[in-house]
Amino acid sequence: MLLKKIKNDPQTIFWVTKCKYCGSLFIKFQNATKYCSPKCRGNSDLEHTEKRVRKHRKNHSKTDDYWGLGSGYLHGTPKNNFEEEHKAILRERRRLKLPAK
């Protein structure tokens, strides 16, 4: 619902709308406002992020390469050369700051 003020007020237009998160009525002074408070906006952002992450994990949960051994130099398949594999393991230990045996 669009309402107009007629007096000499700098704010001339405002809308009465429903919050997209909680559904309560509030007055908005900008057309792009969707939520009644920063708390509702933050909660809506959290829900959207949860849905997005859940969908991403569902789509990628079956691939072994995606959920490999961390984000380091080790992968799901070992190297053919033993020396290269040993160097990769030592590099990963240094990166994770693990003590050498």
C-alpha positions, 0 to 999 in steps of 0.5 A: 500500500503506497501512502503519500504525505502532503505536508512540507516533510522531506519524506514524501512517500512510504509503503506499508508492507509485510516482512519477507521473514517474519510476516509482520507489517512495517513501514518502509521508506525505500522501495528495495527494503524487504525486512522489518529489522536487521535481525530478520535480514540476518536470519533470512541470510543464514537460512539462505546460506544453510540451504545453499550449503546443503544443496552443494554438499548433496551434489558433491558428496559422492565424488571422492576427489572433492572430499579428498585428504584436505586441501593440501598436496595429498590426493585420493590416488598415490603417486607412482614414484615412491620418492615423489609420494614421500616428498608430498607427505613431508610437505603436507606434514610441514604445512600442517605443522606436524612433528616429523617421525 
